[in-house]
């Protein structure tokens, strides 16, 4: 399963995302979608999973949950917007993470691209934050991730840079 992962679009959808995700089987959005049209366009392009973020209004929150926990190719995935990172997890998710850690924990919010393990939670626990694909925020380069999931293993992880914010 090939996955395209993005976050923090803040109502901006770079048309190049469709090219970068053309070979993906699914698109996952880790929140701060902005206008519902962004999610609608991505969902029309590929199977789509998303969570809402702190800037998302009631229309987005009606369509998407705050947290999604699901299986992908035997991989236990938890996606939320404000999750923190190893070992500084958001207090709202910390206990659940410790009691029942997923294999892959995805969040957005910080606009900082990070991919890092946390062996304190689980031997093969991985945290991913794709950075920000939108124009709003303090990040300088807009980013997203692509990767493959095959029988509980993540491989072929790629960082895609969309260019500088504001361009």
Buried (B, 14 or more C-beta within 10 A) or exposed (E): EBBBBBBBBBBBBBEBBBEBBEEBBBBBBBBBBBBBEBBEBBBEBBEBBBBBBEBBEEBBBEBBEBBBEEEBBEBBBBBBBBBBBBEEBBEEBBEBBEEEBBBBBBBBBBBBBEBEEBEEBBEBBBBBBBBBBBBBBEBEEBBBBBBBBBEBEBEEBEBBEBEEBEE
